[in-house]
Amino acid sequence: MSADFSLYLVTDPGLCGKRGVVETVRRAVDGGARIVQLRDKNAAHEETVEQLIALSAVIDGRALLVVNDRLDAAVEARARGARVDGVHLGQADASVRRARELLGPDALIGLTANTREHLDAVRALPQGTIDYLGVGVIRPTSTKPDHPEPLGVEGFAAFAAESPLPCVAIGGVGIDDTEALQAAGAAGLAVVSALCAAADPAETASAFRRRWRAGVVPRVLSIAGSDPSGGAGIQADLKAIAANGGYGMAALTALTAQNTRGVRAVHVPPADFLRAQLDAVSDDIVIDAVKIGMLADAEVIRTVADWLDVQRPPVVVLDPVMVATSGDRLLTPDAERELRGLLTRATVVTPNLAELGVLVGRPVTDWPDALAAAEELSADIGAAVLVKGGHLTGDEAPDALVDADRGLRDEFPGARIPTTNTHGTGCSLSSALATLLARGLTPSDAVHAARAWLRESLRAAGALAVGQGHGPVHHFAGMWDRGDLETRQTAEEIAGDWWQDIADVRDGIDALPFLRGLADGTLAREPFLFYLAQDALYLREYARVLAAAARTAPTSAEQAFWAHAAHGSIVGELELHASWLTPERGVSAETFAAEPAPATTAYLDHLRSVAFGGDHAELVAAVLPCFWLYTDLGRRLHAGDFGAEARDPDHPYASWLSTYADPAFEEATAQAIAFATAAASRSDASGRERMRRAFRTSSAHELAFFAAPLEAAAVG
């Protein structure tokens, strides 16, 4: 079966203390525990059965209930009317095959495992015998003194990587392990003392759930009708879910023929086909939240209610589509009665003022009356009510979240946004809210965030220019404005594109008489020394630019790399230059005595302007051609691409050419490419374009720098 293992409570009667196991479980499930395992090895059979019956009552289907080891107790508690969803067995407990036989194909059956031999035994079982593995202990724990050698996070990760089944981490797990174990492949956290001994199990469970949900994409199912024009119904729901960070799924309750000017026809598929859709999704995918919209008739509503009673998703946001814009009632009286029953299964209900009036059985006249009606409805159904003031007259369009059971009333004021593009606002708001709740936000924070997103989408709605009636909201306006529509490339893809982008520059360098003469040994000594003198001037300033890259580097590894490159430029490379230019005096003032050529000045001005602009990513793109182009030339010179003469040990410039293909320099170039292109892959579109321009500009300066010696000789 498909189960949510994110927060798995294992009970311990000693740690629960005077509060007791049943009350601890009730509070933990209130906070978001998704599976409860009753573990009490000292309890007698009848006592275990009674505890299962009591836990089944307080859990009331909001979480799955399993019992540790006691298969016989699970069978008997079921026979006495308790909802017991399965068992968790140790390696020496009742046979898992026997458990599957007795509890049926829909039961949740787990097995303790922590060795390679355990995995081999699991693989030998028929598929479907076991649903998950409890893997641990992660670290030493007092609740199980006879535990095996702790795995630690790394050991768990290695085990989970080989496991054919979801792995739940257990044993000494605390809230600060959440991210590490999630990254290690945990399907969830099994918690004992952190919840059983907590002062407030509900608050602690909620904190665990928030930490876990922050690291995953919520899976949100919309149960609603379709809108072929894309502004409302399923289509709007899926956009709203995606815009708020969720993965959207859809089960269709009705097909409509509509556009921005109105509904022309409605087709309701058979209710058994709706159930088939719902079962197909929930049999395979853990559902973190459900949004419910248009439900066309009583049979459809009953179908959804029956499915919810089986699945009990942790978040249900119900948008009661009951009244048309014209004021006409959309549901028959029997359907309205069924819908009222469905409200009790919701986490939050989101009526507009007309729908709120129908639900409380009287007209809602103004905002204070709406708040009172929301309080009345919330107390009646046991769910929070988000009452929406968009249909009020006047310049204000407030909303309020009311939860009578929790004594909550949060009002959210807001000026009315002047727009006629309001098609699908109710659908969109409820779907956004479901997604944000599934992400772990508190109800008040989720409403605040959903409203902020919807108001932004309303303000930008006119830009879509869709339809001749009430157009849709612009679900992705903020994302498009703050992000970019260009596909984000990998570092490897960026490297390939940048190299291709300077193909013309590289061809130009290859064709230069200077380079050809350097390769075959016919280059006169004077232009070669001119080149070295200019390169010495360049290297002295280039080292300062590399030091700036080290100073602004985001990581210590990058800082060390660019600092080492700066050191190499002024120690190793300049010494080589001095061996040609000033061999008697080494690196000295005379090494830098040449007048800078225009190409040298232009190149250095470019590098300095980028360096002192303060953008590290752009800077490393600008210094990259000096690594990359020289390494490429060296590799091809020594491969004989420019003629066999370059490989002759008697070549007049052999000592110089050998530096072009130095393995250490080639390794440094690979690292420079990796750092620069990784920075580009993390950047936004405008940042990547600035980096590309800086890289190309530096490459063009390299071409001019290679051309300068013979140009100067021609002028001279």
Disulfide bonds with the S-S distance in Angstrom:
none
